[in-house]
Amino acid sequence: MPRLSLVVPVYKVQGYLPECLDSVLGQDYTDFEIIAVDDCSPDGSGAILDQYAERDPRIHVIHLTENVGLGRARNAGLERAEGDYVLFLDSDDTLSDGALAAISDRLDATGDPEILIYDYARTYWDGEVRPNQRADLLRSEGPDVFRLADRPELLNLLQIVWNKAYRRDFIARTGLTFPPGYYEDAPWTFCSMISAERMAVLDRVCVLYRQRREGGNILKTVSRKHFDVFDQYARVFDFIAAHPELDEWRGPLFRKMVDHYLTVLERPGRLPQSSRAEFFHRASADYRAHLPQGFQRPAGGRGHKYAMLERDAYTAMAGATAAVKFRRRVRNRAAAAISRSKRSAIGVFYQSQLRLPLDENLALFSAYWSRSVSCNPAAIDAELARLAPGIRRVWAVRADAADRVPKGVEYVRVGSRAYWSAVARAKYLVNNVNFADSVVKREGQIHLQTHHGTPLKTMGLDQQKYPASTDMNFAKLLERCDRWDFSLSSNRFSTAVWERVYPCSYTSLETGYPRNDRLVNATAADVRRARAALGLADGTRAMLYMPTHREYQPGFTPALDLARLSDELGPDVTLLMRGHYFYGNSPHIAELRRSGRIVDVSGHDRVEELYLAADALITDYSSAMFDYAVLDRPIIVYAPDWDIYSAVRGTYFNLLEEPPGAVATTQTELIRLLGSREYDGPDATERRAAFRSRFCEFDDGRAAERVVRRVFLGEESMLPFVPFTERSHAPTPDQALELVERA
C-alpha cells in the first residue's frame, strides 16, 4: 500500500488539470497514489484523467454520474484511498518540486503524527508569487509533536484542508467527512485540529495555490450559497457538543465563526444585495445561540461590529458600511474623471455614438488586424447572410487593404467616422484577433472571438515563460480579452489552452472552425477551380510551402533553398510559396516563376483555396497543419531549428514526436522524402490519422452554422456532430480530375 494518497477532486479545470497532475507525477518521491474524482465535469477534464491513468497505474479515476460538489467529491476519493496518509490537492493547484519527499521525511522524523501542516504560496496569472502571510506560525518552536492546546495560534491559519497530511486511521477514528455546500473546509479543518493528539508542522512551501483571474473560486461568486456557512458552523458546534472533552475550544471557535460571518458580510461580490439583511439576522441569531459564557469581545472597531451583531443592529451596521462606501465612491469618481479624460482621445464623435442605442441588426467583422476579408469571420459572415439575412454585415478594413475587399462586401475604413459609429453601435463584433484597446465594450454588445488557428506555440499567459514575448503587456492583453462573450474552438485541446491562457469570463464554443467548412464540403469542381485559378495544369503535383514567423529572427531567413528544391523535384512539381517575398532578387527564382514551377501565393486572401489546390503541405510550426489535416492529405514537417524554436517561443507538444506526417530536419532529408513519396507512405498516414482524430474532432462542415445559430439566433442547443468516421472532405486533386472526367 502507498505511503501517501492524494485525493484530487476535478470539475471544469481542463486548462489547469495537466499541470496539476504533472506536478505530482514529476515528484522525485514515488510512493503515492492519486485518487482523481471527476465530479461529472462538463468539459474535457474526465477524458484528461483517463489519458493520464492509461499512462500511469498510480492514478485511479472515479467518474461520478452526477455533480455532487467539492466536499462530497472528496468523500468519494477518501473512500478509495489506501495510503497511510491522505492529502488533498485541488485540481487547479500544483505541488512544488520536492514537496512529497519533504512531507514524507517530516512524517518519519516526527513519528507519524495524526496531522502534518505544511506551507503554501499564492501564485498569480502575471507570474507573481506571494508567500503565506502567516507562514511564521509554521516555524518549529518547542516540541516537534504537540497538541493544538500547545500552539492554539495555528487556528489563525487559513481554513483549508489541502495544506495538511492526515493519517488515514485518524480520519476513520474521528469519523471525519466533508459536508455539502460552500465553506466545507471549515468543519473538517476545525474538528480535525481540535481532535488531534499529535500534530507537527513543516516550514516549507509544498502547495502552489493558484489565484485564478476569473472563475474557480466561490469567494468571487455572488450567490445565496454563501448562506451555507451557517450550516458549516452548526456542524462544528454539534461536534463539540458530542465531545465534551473538547469544550475548551468553544470560545476560540466562536471567535472564528463571528470573524467568518463578518468577512462574508464585508467582502463585496459574495452576497446578493437583497440578501444582506437576512444574512445579518441569521448571523446575529447564531451569535447569541453560541455565545460562550464570559466571552470578551475584541477591542476597537472589530469589537464594535461584534456588539452590533449581538444586538442584531443591522441598521447601524448598514449605516457604517454605507459611510465606508461613500468614501470609496468619492475616490472612484476622481479615478473615473481621469479615465474619462483619457478616453476623450478616442474622439468626441465616438463618445457621441456610444450614447446612441445599439443597432440590434448590425454585425461588424474584422480579420487579421483588419487586413483582409478572410478566415473564420468571413465564413461566419457568409453563413449569417444565409440564415439571418436581416442582419447587416459590415467589415472593418484598413485603408491600405481597401482595394482588396471582394466585390459586394460592405466595409468601413478603420479610423473613419463610419468605423467608429459601427464599433459603437453594432450588436455583434466578430474578430479573429482583438479589437484595439480604444474600443469600449458596451452593455448588450456581443463580442465573438474566433481565433485563427490551433496553438502549437505558446499563447497568452503561457508566453510569459519564454523570451520571445518579453515586450508583451499581459495586463492589457487580458483587458482586451475581457470583452469576449464567446471563444471558438475546433478541438478540446484548444479549448483547454484558451481557457487557461486567456482567463476571462467568456463562454467556450466547441463548434469547429468555420473556415474549415470549406475543406469538408468542397466538391471536385471546387478543387478544379482552385487549381485553375493558380494556373496548375493537370498532372502537376502542387506542394504548398507555408513557413511560420520566428520571433527570434530580426528578419526572415529562408530555411529552404527553393531553387534547389524545385530542380531536385523536377518539372512536374510546382511549389506554392506562401510567406515572405524573400526570393525576389534571384534570377533563377524569377525564371522558375515564369515557368510556373514556383507560384508566390503570399498575398492570397483565402488560404482555404490554396489548401484545396495543393496535393501536399510542407510547413514547419505553422498552425496551417491543423487545418490542412482536415483534408486528410499528406503533410511534411520541415523543422531544421526545432530546438531553438521550442526553447525561445515554447510549444504545447513535441512536434517531432507527434507530427501529422513525415518529418525532415535537413533539406537533403526533405528532398529524399519528397522524391521517394515516403511522405505519403503507411507510417506517415498512420501519424496523420492520429493527428486528425486529436485536432480535427469538431470540423465536420457545419461549424459556421453552429456559430450563427448559437451567437446570432440565440439557440442554446448545438447541432450534433457528424461522427468522425462518417465525415467526408474535399477530394484530392487526382480524385477531382477523375470525377470530372467520369462525369
N, C-alpha and C positions, 0 to 999 in steps of 0.2 A: 504494500500500500504506500502511496506517496506521502512524503512529509508534509507538503502543502497542497491545499485545494483552493483554487481561485475561482470564485463564483462571479460570472460576468453577465449581468442582465443586458439584453440588447433590444433596442427599439429605435427605429429611424436614425441610424447612425452610419449608413453605408459609406459616407465620406470619411469617417474617422475610425471605423472598426479595424481596417487592416493595420493601421499604425498602432492601435491598442494591442492587437494580437501579436504583432511583430515585436513589440516592446517586451512581451512576456516570453515568447519563443526564442528571442535573441539573448536571453539571460545566460550567463555562464553557469549558473546553478540550474540543475535539470530535474531534481526530484520533486516534481509537481504535476498536477493535473489541472486542466481548465474545464470548468462546467459552464458552458455558454448557453444561456437561456434566451431563445428567440421568442420574445413576448408578442407573437403574432404581428411582427413588424411588416408594415405595408410596402416597404421599399425592398431593396436587394440585400438587406442585411442577412437574412436567413440563408440565401444562396452563398454569400461570402463565408459564413460559418461552415457550411457543408464543404466548400472547397478547401478550407484550411484543415478541417477534420480528416479529409481524404489524404492529406499530406503528412499529418502528424497525429499519431494514435493517442497522444496525451490530451487531445481536445475531444470532449464529449458534448454533443449538441442536443439540447432539448427544444423541440418545436411545440410551443403551446398552441392550442387550437382557438383560443380567444385571448384578447388583450386583457391582462389582469392587473397591470400596473407594476411599478418598480418593486414594492415590498413583497408582493406575492410571487413575482418572478424570482426574486432572491430566495424565497422559501423553496420554490421548486428546485433550484440549484442546490440548496442546502441539503435537501433530502437525498441527492445523488452523491454528495461529497464523501470521500473515503479517507482523506488525509488526516494526519494528526492535528493539523491546524487549518482553519478556514480563514481565507482572506477574501474581501470583496473589492472588486475593481469595476468602476463604471466604464462603459464601453466607448466613451469619447476621451477618457483619460489614458495615461500611459505610465509604465514603471520607468524609473530612472535606471541607468546602467548599473548593474551590480546590486540592485535592490534586494532580490530574493536571497542572494548569498549573505548579505548583511543581516537580513531578518533571521535567516536560519542560524547564523553564527551567534546572534544575540540570544535567540531562544536557547541554544545549547549552553551559552555562558551563564544564563540566569536560571538554569534548571527547569526549563519548560513551565513558565508561568501560565496562568489562565488567559491573560491578556497582555499583548505587547503593543505599545503605542509608538508609532513612528511618525516622522515629519513629512510634510508635503510643501510644494510651492505652486503658486498660481502661474499659469502660462497664458499669454495673450496673443491675439491674431497678429500683432505687429512685432512679435518676437520678444516682447518684454517678459521677464520672469520676476515675480515678486515673492519674496520669502514669506512664510507664515509669520504673522505679526506676534504670535505667542510662542514662537519656537523656543524661547528661553525656558518655558515650562518643561521642556523635554531634556534639559541638561541633567546629567547624572549627579544628583546631590543626595548624599546619605546612602542608605542600603540600596543594592541593585534590585531587590524584590521587596514589595511593600503592599499595603492596603491603601485604598483611596483615603482613608482617615488620616494616613501619614502625609499625604500630599493632596489635600482637597482642592488646591488651586487648579488641578487638572480638569476640573469641571468647567473651567473657563475656556478650554479648547473648543473649536468649532464642533457642533453636534453632528458628527459624521461617522459613518460606520467603516469607511474604506481606508482609514489611516491606522487600522489595528489588525493584529492577527489574534484569532480566538481559538483556544484549544477546543477541539470538537466535543470532547466528553464534558467540558464545562457548559457548552451550549445545550447539550442534551440534558444535563443535570438541572440546569436552571430553567429549562423549558422555554427558551427564548425563540420567538418567531417574529417576523415582520408583519405589522398590521397593514391594512389597505390605506390608501389616501395619501395626501401630501404630508410632509414632515414625518415620514415613517422612521427616520433615523433617531428621532428624539427618544421614544420609549425604549428602543433597542439599546442605544448608547447609555442612557442613564441607568436603566435597570441592570445592564451587564456590569457597568463600572462599580455601582454600589454593592453588587453581589460578590465580586471577585475577592478572593482571599490573597491571591498572589498576582501582582502586576509588575510590569517592567517597562522601561522606555528605551527608545533608540533615537539618539540625536543625529539623525541622518535623513535627508530628503529621499523618500522612496517612491512617492507618487507625484506626478506632474498633473495638476488639476487644471484642465482646460477651461478657460473662460470664453465661452462662445460669444461671438459678436451678436448673433441673432439665434434665438431658439435654444432648446435643450436645457432650459433652466426654469423651474417652476417659480423661482423668485422673481422672474421678469414677466410673469403671466398674470394678467388681470382676470380674476375668477373668484367665484364664491367657494371654490375648492379650498381656499385658504382657511375656511371655517373648520377644515379637518383638524387644525391644530388643537381644537378643544378636545376632540376625541383622543388625540395622542397623549395629552397630559392627563386626561381621565385614566388612561391605561397606566401611566406612571404612578399615580397616587393609589390606584387599585392594587398595584404590585406592592407598594409599601404597606398598604393595609393588610395584605395577605402575608407579609413578612414583618412581624412586629420588631424583630431584631434590627431592622433597617430604619426604624423610626427617626433616628438621629439625622437622616437625610431629608426629612420633610421640609425643614426650613431652607436649606440651600437649594433644593429643587423648586420650592415655591418661588424663590427669587428668580431662578432660571425661567420658570413659566411666565412670570409677570414681564420680565425683560423681553421674552419672545413675543408675547401678545403686543407689547408696545412697539416692537420692531415692525410687526405686520401692519399696525395702525399708522406708523410714521413714514414708512417707506412708500414712495409713490409707485404706482404700477402694479399693485397687488390687489387691493380690494376695489370692487366697483363703487363709485361714489354713493350709489343708492343703498349700499350695504354697510357703510361705515358705522352708522349709529347702532344698527343691530349687532355688529361685531363688538362694539364697545360695551354694550349692555351684557352680552354673553361673557365677555372678559371680566366685567365687574362682578357678575354672579359667581364666576369661578374664583375670583379673588377672595370673596367673602366665604365661599364654601371651603376653601383650602387654607385659609389664613392660619398659620401656626400660632399657638399661644406665645405671647411675649415677643412677637416679631417686631424688629426695629426697621423702619423704613430707611432707605439710604438718604444721605444728606443732599441739599441743593435742589436743583431743578428736577433731577430724576425722582427724588423723594416727593416732590410736589405732584408729579404725574402719578405716582403710586397712590397719593392721597385722593386725587380726582377719580381714579379708578375705583378705590374703595368706596367712595361716596356715590358712585355711578353718575358723576357730574359730566355728562357728555357735552352739555352746552359750554361749560367752562373750558373743557379740553378743545372743543372745536374752535372756540374764540381764540385760544392761544395759538392753535395751528394756523388759523386764518391770518393772524398777525405776522407769523413767520412767512406765510405765502405772500403777503402783501410786500414785505421787504424784498422777497425773491422776485416778484413781478416788477418792482422798480428797477432792479438790476437788469432783468431781462428786457425791459423796454429800452434801456440805454443800449444794450447789445443789439436789439432789433433796429434801432435807429442807425447804428453803424452799418449793419447789414444792408439796410435799405439804401444807404449812401453808396455802398459798393455795388449793389445791383443796378443802380442808376446807369452804370456804364453799359449795361445791356442795351439801353436805349429807351427813350420815353415812349416810342411807338410800341415796343414790345410790352412795356408795362401797361399801356392802354389796352392792348389786345388781351392781356391776361385778365382784365376785369370784365371782358365780354363772356357770354355763355359759351360753353363748349359746343362744337358742331358735332352732334351725335352721328352724323353720316359722313365724316371726313376721316380718312386714314392717310398718314404721312409715312412714306417709306424712305429708307436710305440703306446703302450698302458700301462697305469698304471706304468709310470716311467720305461718303458722297461722291465717290469717283466713278461709279457706274450703276447701271440698272441691271442687277445680277443677283446670283446666289439665292439663298433661302427667301429673302424678301421678295425677289422677283417671282419665284414660284408661288408664294402666298398671294401676291398681287393678282396673278393670273387666275388662281382658284377663287379668290374673293370676287372677281368680275363674274365668274360663272354662278356662284352660289348666292351672292348678295350684290347684284348689280346696282342697287340703290345707294351703295356706299361709294362716295367719290374717292378716287385713289390718286394721290399726288406724290411725286418723288422729289426729294431734296438732292440737288446736283450742284457740284462746284462749277464755277464759271468756266474753268478750263476743260471741263468734261461735257459741257452742254451740247457740243456738236456731235457727240456720240450717243445721245439719247435716241432710242428707237422711235420710229415714226408712230404717232398716235399716243405716245405716253405723255401725260401732263406732268410738268415739273416746275419747280421754283428754284431759282439760283440761291445758293447758300449765302446768307448775309443780306439779302434783299428784304424789302418790306413784306412782300408776299411770303417769303420764307418765315419771317418772324410771326406773321399772322397765322400761318399754318401750324407752326410749332406750338403757339399759344392756344389755338382753338381746336386742334384735331383731337377727336376722341381716342384715336388709336395712333401710336407711334411705333413703327417697326424698324428694327435695325439689326445688323449682324455684328456691329461693334457698338460702342457707346456714343450717345449724343454728347455734344460739347458741354462743358461744366456750366456754361451760362444758361442752359435750358432748364427751366423750372418745371418740376413735376406737379401738375395741378391735381387737386382732388377730383376724382372722377375720370381722369385720364388713364388709359391702359397702355403700358409700355411692354412691348414684346421683344425679348432678346432672343434672336435665332441662332447666334454663334455662327462660325463659318468653318468648322472642322472638328474632328475628333482629336483630342490632345495626346500627342506623343510627348512633346516637350512640356515642361512645367508651365503652369499658367497661374495668374492671380497671386494669391498669398504665397504659394509654393515657390514663386520666383525669388522671394526674399533670401533664400538659402544659396543662391547662385550669383556669381559675379557679373553675369551678362545683364542683370536688371538693377544694378545698384543705383541708377538715376531715377527709378520709378517712384512716384509718390503714391504709396499704397493707401494712405488715408483718403486721398482724392479719388483713387480708383474705386474704393468701396462706396464713397458718396455717390458716384455715378451709378454704381450697381444697385444702390438703394432705390433707384427709380423703377427697377424692373418689377413687373407684375408676373410675367411668365418667362421661363427659360426653357428653350427647346433642347431635346437630346435625341440622338439616334441610337444610343445603346446605354445600358446600365452602367457601363464603365465610365462614360462621360458624365452621367448624372451624378455619380459619386464624386467625381473630380469637381464639377461645377459647384456642388453644394458645399464642399469643403473650402475651395479656394475663393469663392465669392459668397461669404456667409451673410446673406441678406434675406429679407422676408418675402421672397418670390415663390411661386409655385412651379415646380418642375413638370414639364410636359414631355413624356416619353412617347413621341409621335413618329420618330424617324425624321430625316432631313428632307424638307420639301423639295430641295433642288435635286435630290436623288430619285424622285418620282420619274423623272425623265429617263433615267437609266433603266428603270424597271419596265416602263410602259412603251418605250420606243419600238417602232416596227422596223422591218427590213428596209422599207422605203426611207425611214428617218436616218438610218445608218448610211444608206447610199447617198442621201442628200448631204449629210455631214462630210462625207469623204469628197464628194464632188465640189463642195464649197472650198475645200483646201487644195483642189487640183490633184487628188490622189487617183492614179489610174488603177484599173482592175489588175490584180496580181501583184500589186505593190504592198510590201509589208510596211506599215507605218508604226514607228516606235516613238512614243511621246516621252520626251525627256523633261522632267519637272524638278529641278533642284530647289531647295529652300534657302531662306536667308540665314546667314550666320552672323550673330551679333558681335562675335569676337573679331570679325574681319572689318577693317575700316572701309574697304571697297570690295567689290566682287572679284574673287579669284577663281577662274573656271577650274572645276575638278576633272573635267573631261576634255580631251583633245578631240573635238567633234569631227575635224577634218580627217584625222587618222581613223577614227571610229567608222566614219562613212566609207572610207576607202576599204577598210577591212571587211565590212559587211557586204559590199558590192552594190551594183546599180539597182537591184530590186528592192532595196530598203530605203525608205525616206524617214529622216529624223524630223519630228515636230518639236521644235525647241521653244519651250515656254519659260522664260526667265528674263535675264538682263540682255541688253544689246551689247554684248561684250566681244563679238567677233566681227564687228563692222569693218575693221581695217585690214582683214585678211583677204588677199586676192583669191586664195584657194577657196575660202568660205564663200566669197562672192560668186565664184564660178559654180560651186555646189548649189547655191541659191538659185542661180539662173537655170540650172539643170533640173531644179525641183527636188533635189535629193536632201536638201535642208530647207525647212519651211519655218520661218520665225513667226510663232503664234503668241508672242508675249503680250500683244495688245488685244487679243481676242477676248471679248467681254463674257462670253458664255463658255466656261470651261467644260460644261457637260457635253457640248457638241464635239469638243476635242476628244473627250473620253469615248464617245460613240464611234469616232472615226479611227481611233488607234487600235492596232492589234495587240499592243502590249504597252505597259508603262515602265519607264525607268525613273526612279526617284531616289532620294536619299532619306531625308527625315520629314518630308512634306506630308501634311495631312491628306494630300491627294490620294494616297494609297488606300485610305479608309473608304473613300467614295468610289474609287475605281474598282475596289473589291466587289462592289455590288454587281458589276458586270460579269464577275467570275472569269475574267481574262487574266493572262499572265502578268505578274508584277515582279520586277527585278529591283532589288535594293542595292544601290551602289553607295557604299559607306566607307570611303577611304579615311575619314577622320572621325570615326565614331568615338574613340576615346576622348578626343578634345571636345567634341560637341556635347557629349553626355556629361562631361565634367563641368563645362562652362555654363550650359543652359539648363542641364538637368532633364531627365526623361522619366516617364512613368513605368516603362518596362524596357528590357534589353532587346532592342530590335534585331540584333544579330542572333539571338537565341529564339525569338518568337516572331520571325518575319512572315510576311504574306506570300512568300515565294522564294526564289533563288536569291542568294546574296553574293556580292563581289566586293572586295576591298581594294582591288587594284584594277587599272584599266585593262591590263593583259588578261586578268581573270574574267572581266566583264566581256571582252571580245570573245573569249573561249566559250562562255555561257551562251552568248547570242548566236555564235556560229554553229554550235553543236545542237541547238534547240533544247538544251538541258533545262532552260528556264521554263519550259512547258512540259517537263517530264513528270513521272509519278511522284517523286519526292516534293517537287515544287507544288504540285496540285494538292497533295495532302496538307502541306503547310497553309496553302491558300484557303482550303476548306475550313481548317481550324480558325484561321483569322476571320473569315467571313461569319462564322457562327458566333464569334465573340463580339464583333464590331458592327455587323450589319443586321442585327437581330430585329430592328424595328422598321427597316427600309423595305416596305412591301408595295410601294407605289401609291399609297393613299395618305401620305404624311401631310401634304398641303390641305387636303380635305379635313383631316382631323384637327389641324390648327384652326382653320376657318370656323368649323363648327363649334369648337370649344371657346375660342377667344372672341370671335365676332358675332356668332349666333347664340352664344351662351349655353350650348348644350353640355350638360355635365357628363353624360356617359360617352365614352370614346368608342369609335368604330373598332370592331375586333380586328386583330392582325391576321393576315393570311399565314398559315403555318409555314415555317421556314422551308420545309422540304417540298412544299407545293407552290412556291413562288416562281414566277418567270422573270426574265430580264431580257434586255435587248439582244438580238442575235449578234454574233461576231461578224466582222466584215465578210469572211468567207461564207458563212451561213446566209447572210443577207444577199450576197451575189447569187448563191444557189437558189434561194427562194424566189428572187426576182426572175431569174432565168426560167425556173419551173413554171412561174405564173405566165 
